[in-house]
């Protein structure tokens, strides 16, 4: 953990040094104050020297004011460093997750990644802001307090040899039990985030199946689980804090008793006793500060480890060291070729896809059909490298996609996912996700192609109409049309439409396909669809069956040669409709 923290604090070492310097001055001044107080009592009060009291009191007031200024400065700069460390850490986590392939996202889980970028970073951030102050203050106060206490009275200082070890043992035992509990708390927090996220995302399904009570019970279980771990932690500290205060108070009584006897016998001035008590209090306060740090360190350490786990991941899909670029534009730009492609998930015995070979040409539509679980969406997701092939290769214009920078690859593809997703903002903001420089004319044209112009025009604010996160304030069909329009705005060389017509009625489906055909006359188009009517007019249809190509050709050709395709067609259309 310390190595990672040092890496993030290093860019702000100048500000961190200022904090350490201010805390150091503050600690020295705090150590000097009891000495001044002792001198006032011994040389001023005991001697009746009012002038000395005023002089020493003035110095004492100046030192106390300096302590206040240093304390404010240290907290201000310490907070500034901690906030910047937190900002940098969140930024690195976000960029790392952005580089993940879907396999790495699935490995951690979305709720856990959210928790690591929020709660875990916050724990580390709090450790930095408090640590920059307390980690410097506590040892100076402890060591300096012991030295100054010895200076006041050596025999009385023998009490410290009993007090400090007893307090150290109590703290060590408690912290040792707390570390695994803090680690467990972060895991329990992940679980709560997961359940809550599923509850919010699937609220319609939950209500439709009358499972509200079941989901409440599931959340209560996760909530109680976290509560029980939290209670165990709090019970530990409920024992530790009174134990420390008991030692604290017993120490004060012992010092007063033995110190009073030494003052009574004339072996120790009364001012030195008050200073000794103040130094012992400072020593015990430094131990208390160390205790607070020890209470935070285990949880921050667990959080730092979870952050490090994400940052240390080497993404399975990465840009090549020396990327190759496609040749200059030619009349065949946008050719996509699958060469004996195979894909299997990590740890799976059998591949999801194998032996996939075909060529998709610009100006032509390639449709992909097959039964549920045949690998249609997986095949489509291989083109933009959301997953990487485990065998064979995919080439665009003769260049393997593994040899291209992913950003360059993605710029050439207009992708419409199976689940149309919209971002919070406006209609125009979502459409310009494809091209941020697109004009309003471009946006309306894209909407017209996607058959969404009418419903957007009817919205009160038109292109500036608000869209909620996920597009939940528009219907499923409207979301799909906006997602298609977003791809059209981009004007890519390759369109990838993953079951993007499923929520459309037959008339809208037909109009959209006709408009898209005209718009993509020079582009390569891939369409995955469940409805045969959507793809039967495609230039080429690939039929998948259990991860293999059962057939390839036009609708008429496949009706003659492919039994799997005929079964799909007759399951949806009557003989008259087919004819």
Secondary structure, DSSP 4 states (H G I P E B T S, - for coil): -HHHHHHHHGGGHHHHHHHHHHHHHHHHHHHHHHHHHHHIIIIIITTT-HHHHHHHHHHHHHHHHHHHHHHHHHHHHHHHHHHHHHHHHHHHHHHHHHH--HHHHHHH-HHHHHHIIIIIHHHHHHHHHHHHHHHHHHHHHHHHHHHHHHHH-TGGGGGHHHHHHHHHHHHHHHHHHHHHHHHHHHHHHHHHHHHHHHHHHTHHHHHHTT-HHHHHHHHHHHHHHHHHHHHHHHHHHHHHHHHHHHHHHHHHHHHHHHHHHHHHTTSS-HHHHHHHHHHHHHHHHHHHHHHHHHHHHHHHHHHHHHHHHHHT---SS---TT---PPSP-TTTT-EEEEEEEE--TT-SS-SEEEEEEEE-TT-EEEEEESTTSSHHHHHHHHTTSS--SEEEEEETTEEGGGS-HHHHHHTEEEE-SS----SEEHHHHHTTS-TT--HHHHHHHHHHTT-HHHHHHSTTGGG-EE-GGGTTS-HHHHHHHHHHHHHHHT-SEEEEESTTTTS-HHHHHHHHHHHHHHTTTSEEEEE-S-HHHHTTSSEEEEEETTEEEEEE-HHHHHHH-HHHHHHHHHHS-HHHH-
